[in-house]
Amino acid sequence: MQAFTRQRAPGTQDQLWILEHAPVYTLGQAADVAHLFNSNNIPVLRCDRGGQVTYHGPGQLMFYLLADLRALGIGVRTLVEMLEQSVIEVLSSFALSGEGNRDAPGVYVGGAKIAALGLRVSRGCCYHGLSFNYQLDLAPFAGINPCGYENLPVTCLADLLQDAQQALPSRLQLAERITERLQNNLGYARASQTLTQWPPAAVAS
């Protein structure tokens, strides 16, 4: 992501990378390590995004947006709102009520976090993006204060739909729904796709 953003030129097409990570805790560049109190033998990585500490693992879909905000004509605050709105709209398609939080960016259902945001902007271009809890083991979140908030509940789509007695879409179906909403809300007229492997291989950060 860093190399792509550093090397891109005016007119370089924006990209959206969708993948899953092997288990890893990530700390934002200014994160307080006190919010990570039990690593559970899971690797810990400090990265250059904003925000505090979070967990990534199999069953969580990552949407890394590499975009020229100047070309889109938006600022970081608007980008955050559009990312949140895209997730909220997808949740609505399952009759789930999601909401954002200006003080703690992300998307919440019933007060529990289902999507987290973390961004970096360099020379007017952003990278990193959002993580969506699809169907994953939530236990590692007990070893941290998610996003720096003590006792913040976390949830995933599989649990919410099971409670609502609804069928869980496939990873690909969910990724397509979120991508479509992102494309629409960010104003992209068209997009091409390159599918290398699905389900995606779990990759280390």
URPELIN-V15222 format. One record per helix or strand. SS is the DSSP state (H for helix, E for strand). FROM is the first residue (numbers start at 1). LEN is the number of residues. If there is no record, write none. Layout:
ss->SS from->FROM len->LEN
ss->SS from->FROM len->LEN
This chain:
ss->H from->2 len->6
ss->E from->15 len->7
ss->E from->24 len->4
ss->H from->33 len->3
ss->E from->36 len->1
ss->E from->44 len->3
ss->E from->53 len->4
ss->E from->60 len->9
ss->H from->69 len->4
ss->H from->76 len->17
ss->E from->98 len->3
ss->E from->106 len->4
ss->E from->112 len->11
ss->E from->125 len->9
ss->H from->139 len->5
ss->E from->144 len->1
ss->H from->146 len->3
ss->E from->154 len->1
ss->H from->157 len->7
ss->H from->171 len->16
ss->E from->202 len->2
